[in-house]
Amino acid sequence: MGQNETVAMADLAALIEGHRSVVARMALVGADDGWLLHHGEITLDADAAPQERTWFYDDVAFLECRIPAPLVAALLLSAEPQTIAGFDVRVPEGQATSATHNRYEGNREWNRVTTPWPRSEWTAPRPNFADHNHTGVLVGNADAPSFLNFDAALSTFFYQAPHHSAAGRPDLWRVVQPHREAWLLRTTITPDTMAVLVEGHQVAGTVLEPSTPAGHQSQELKDSGEFTFDLVNGLLPESLLVLRRGKELLDLRHFPAPSHGRARDTSVVWEQPGAELELLLAAGEGQHLECKQEIPEGESRKKMLKTIAAFAGQDGGTVLIEVQDDLQITVAVAESLRCAAAQAPPRPGTQPRGRRENPNGPAAGKPAGAHPSESAADARFPAAPGTPSLLPSAAPGVPLWSPHCCCSVYGVTARLGVT
């Protein structure tokens, strides 16, 4: 959705000045004549009150507060200091005269920020010579924690996350404008339907449009709520869900083919048995996934049990058995999973879906009247000719989902389970 447009700083200042107040978060570095802005994030139309906090160190300060919008507009246009929360703040000399504008869809992470609704962002670079030179430990007090260095403090204050080398803030300003007029709150994908929950205070007159390589549907909306679309052939890779008003794009969700390392969109809920193993493998091994070619023995088994204990004691995780180093499983394993899924009862808390005829006739290679989960899984994750699709979620003795499960171990030969 981002346009990467260049906007004059005067126009951005006028936009900000059109608001009575804004929420500001700033990192400041001490100077001879006051405080120099190192990085400032301004949120327009914030939906919640700021935390109103200040972390003060000897020659570094971080502050968050609601301030009059004209103060920020003045800093954008002039090197004259402005008093903000008791600090005389000025910008470095050589401040840029323009900013870059981008618009991002909801739940899109960009520069360590994710919001459930779409947003516009304007960023202006920091002059190269204006970087901070504070390299020592920041010793805190009753109101401010201690940090090993300035960058660690900045990452914690702005993003509540550890600092890493790829997360530096090269920009002096970041201005964020949320767009809550109409947006996609949640999308639930089943083998044969897509349910979309739309929120916003100006939903009337918008159009919700799922498009797939096989065709598209559209529905004009009168109010917020949940809207369901049939997916006769399942959700095909490279499908797109768009919320628009006329030709104006409001929000979107993209459903690409699975790829290793791709982050999962938390606003998209998958309720189809064929998708979850594919998504686990697509993310690759990491903090929440461990793969084993076989059931370990001896010391290796102890290591696996330690991994399971670590998963169970933290955020949960998954151990997959009979998965090769290249994250591929054998055809024999896939066939076992398909047979298990065909015989398994429905998940807890769900009702079995009845058979549903395809009005366009049976899909290629599918008998008439085939259960929609079969065609949906094959369409979502098409297998090579002669290779069965993966339907692992209901393998006997290996629940893929349980309301009380914090760590799961999957295998076809072993069929281990931890709940």
RABEL-V181366 format. One record per helix or strand of 2 or more residues. SS is the DSSP state (helix for helix, strand for strand). FROM is the first residue (numbers start at 1). TO is the last residue. If there is no record, write none. Layout:
BEGIN
{{SS;FROM;TO} {SS;FROM;TO}}
END
This chain:
BEGIN
{{strand;5;8} {helix;9;17} {strand;21;31} {strand;34;44} {strand;53;56} {strand;60;68} {helix;69;77} {strand;82;84} {strand;87;90} {strand;98;104} {strand;118;125} {helix;128;130} {helix;150;159} {helix;165;167} {strand;171;179} {strand;183;190} {strand;193;199} {strand;207;212} {strand;215;216} {strand;219;220} {strand;225;230} {strand;239;245} {strand;248;255} {strand;268;271} {helix;275;283} {strand;289;292} {helix;299;313} {strand;317;321} {helix;331;343} {helix;372;380} {strand;407;410}}
END
